[in-house]
């Protein structure tokens, strides 16, 4: 009896703590999809981000620092990016395997999530050094950034720095949205605020460049958690001991208290940040002929040790169940490491993340006097996210049990949750037409391979493979003054058949202890993004 009871508590405890890792893992997922989307350079966006061999002025600091050597004199840059995201998820029916379990353990309840629709375009933001997250008052996020560069007269090098946002995104779901069990509020930010960079013109054919980027990173999130029917079904032997009066018999009596597999059980909030995350960037350009340029860039990975707080709030059902168990078991409950039925638990948390390394190489070909073609091949090392490490300021009761069962993933005060993301390659294409001496037209397409494997997809960040389509133009207003503009549309989709993802709907409760609030349910997700970017550069 005690063994089965402990098994039930272990599952519920695993739900609570592994979900904290799910929230934090969302940062890398969002970054994987939104990579380069909030840098705010309209030339890069209009060319489908295929600019490694055709880097855009001061923003070469990000795309390829060797391109900074093309900037002469003193130049300033101001940019604005407007981004609108719409996240949707369609929940289907349960699989036959899941339905069998529901018929046994759901006790006549029906899941309101089944055959429902989730949608949000409400934006949440994480403001640096401000606790929590804030709801953005507009239907689109605005990101203003800029930079400056200087090449001394008669020298063969250019110095520069820029501010940009590799990641600025978030969302808010309604209180009754079916997606709230896998992310109700989310706000993610990474801002590079200082990026001293130098670009050298070695000779007529070669340029090289290098820079150091100093960045802020933060994440603030909240989600409602529920214990799905399959997790509760693990304790079928325990439930078989229920007598006709609905009481658990044996060493203690437990009557009346129940936990629904379809309702809120625990509320989890995480708020962490770091003011300093550093990485280096290297690049080169080779121009063997006037009509061909080849380039490459390598961005080193950045370590992010983010500190902050966590807060867990428990439903009345949770408190009643585990409060009763503790009353009946007494000291034995503490020895087993069982929850005690608290209303709330708070403390400090530290999260160690790696912002992955990135490599890109590409060509820029002047195929006709007024037509240019760009193509890039890009790789990002999301494979470093095999697991997510969380450190707590005090011992966690669950960790003692988890360490005995899986010592590679837990100690008394740390927890590692496996993620198993993939390092991905993708291509990008851009075409530029010199329409007149002052006006340049641009078009781009970037098929973006998701870093989230099919068996790790979910609703927290519903990002499958995506396509980004872009248009834009550049206009020389007068000597030394230039405007760029771009419009982009991106569509990402993922089909998650019932039981296929260990991050959302796995139907194997025995081998999978990660959080799966939609176990055994078909899910289809989509993200639509509209991007509007503009910049003004000037000589001074």
Buried (B, 14 or more C-beta within 10 A) or exposed (E): EBEBBBEBBBBBBBBBBBBBBBBBBBBBBBBBBBBBBBBBBBBBBBBBBBBBBBBBBBBBBBBBBBBBBBBBEEBBBBBBBBBBBBBBBBBBEBBEBBBEBBEEBBBEBEBEBBBBEBBBBBBBBBBEEEEBBBEBEEEBBBBEBBBBBBBEEEEEBBBBBBBBBBBBBBBBBEEEBBBBBBBBBBBBBBBBBEBBBBBBBBEEEBBBBBBBBBBBBBBBBBBBBBBBBBBBBBBEEBBEBEEEEEBBEBEBEBEEBEBBBBBBBBBBBBBBBBEEBEBBBBBBBBBEEEEEBBBBBBBBBBEBBBBBBBBBBBBEBBBBBBBBBBEBBEEBBEEBBBBBBEEEBEEEBBBBBBBBBBBBBBBBBBEEEEEBBBBBBBBBBBBBBEBBBBBBBEEBBBBBBBBEEEEEBBBEBBBBBBBBBBBBEBBBBBBBBBEEEEEBBBBBBBEBBBBBBBBBBBBBBBBBBBEBBBBBBBBBEEEEEBBBBBBBEBBBBBEBBBBBBBBBBBBEBEEBBBBBBBBBBBBBBBBBBBBBBBBBBBEE
